[in-house]
Amino acid sequence: MPRLPVLSGREVVRGLERLGFAQVGQRGSHIKLRRAQTTVIVPDHREVRRGTLAAILQQAGVSIDDMMAALTNG
């Protein structure tokens, strides 16, 4: 498993949107994305901490490889 990259909140949102998630709301600096029954909250920060990114990917059911492929092939 590759090491988690340092991504901004906007990059995480872009990657999740390319994987089928849609933005459904925002409260302050936290963006809510949904796909089917899965809801994920992403902080809109300059840098999302690696532990937070790992938790977001786990909640979304997305692998690191899938996320990086979505960001590089978009």
C-alpha positions as CSV (number, residue, x, y, z in Angstrom):
1,M,0.0,0.0,0.0
2,P,1.5,3.4,-1.0
3,R,2.0,6.1,1.6
4,L,-0.8,8.6,1.8
5,P,-0.1,11.8,0.0
6,V,-0.7,15.3,1.3
7,L,-3.8,16.6,-0.4
8,S,-5.9,19.7,0.0
9,G,-9.6,19.4,0.8
10,R,-10.5,20.5,-2.7
11,E,-8.3,17.8,-4.2
12,V,-10.0,15.2,-2.0
13,V,-13.4,16.5,-3.1
14,R,-12.4,16.4,-6.8
15,G,-11.2,12.9,-6.5
16,L,-14.3,11.6,-4.7
17,E,-16.5,13.4,-7.3
18,R,-14.7,11.6,-10.1
19,L,-15.4,8.3,-8.2
20,G,-19.1,8.9,-8.2
21,F,-19.7,11.1,-5.1
22,A,-21.8,14.3,-5.3
23,Q,-21.6,17.3,-3.1
24,V,-24.8,17.7,-1.2
25,G,-24.0,20.4,1.3
26,Q,-21.5,22.4,3.2
27,R,-21.4,23.8,6.7
28,G,-18.5,26.2,7.3
29,S,-15.4,24.6,6.0
30,H,-16.8,21.1,5.9
31,I,-18.1,19.7,2.6
32,K,-20.6,16.8,2.6
33,L,-20.5,14.3,-0.2
34,R,-22.8,11.4,-0.9
35,R,-22.9,8.3,-3.1
36,A,-25.8,5.9,-2.6
37,Q,-26.0,5.3,1.2
38,T,-22.5,6.5,1.9
39,T,-21.9,10.0,3.3
40,V,-18.5,11.5,3.8
41,I,-17.5,14.8,5.3
42,V,-14.3,16.5,3.9
43,P,-12.7,19.5,5.6
44,D,-11.9,22.3,3.1
45,H,-8.4,22.9,4.4
46,R,-5.2,23.6,2.6
47,E,-3.8,20.3,3.8
48,V,-5.8,17.4,5.0
49,R,-3.8,15.5,7.6
50,R,-2.9,11.9,6.6
51,G,-4.9,10.4,9.4
52,T,-8.0,12.3,8.4
53,L,-7.5,11.4,4.8
54,A,-7.2,7.7,5.7
55,A,-10.4,7.9,7.7
56,I,-12.2,9.7,4.8
57,L,-11.1,7.0,2.3
58,Q,-12.1,4.2,4.7
59,Q,-15.6,5.7,5.2
60,A,-16.0,6.2,1.5
61,G,-14.8,2.6,0.7
62,V,-12.2,4.0,-1.6
63,S,-8.6,2.7,-1.8
64,I,-5.6,5.0,-2.0
65,D,-4.8,3.7,-5.5
66,D,-8.3,4.5,-6.7
67,M,-8.1,8.0,-5.3
68,M,-4.7,8.7,-6.9
69,A,-5.9,7.3,-10.2
70,A,-9.0,9.6,-10.1
71,L,-6.8,12.6,-9.5
72,T,-4.2,11.8,-12.1
73,N,-6.4,10.5,-14.9
74,G,-9.0,13.3,-14.7
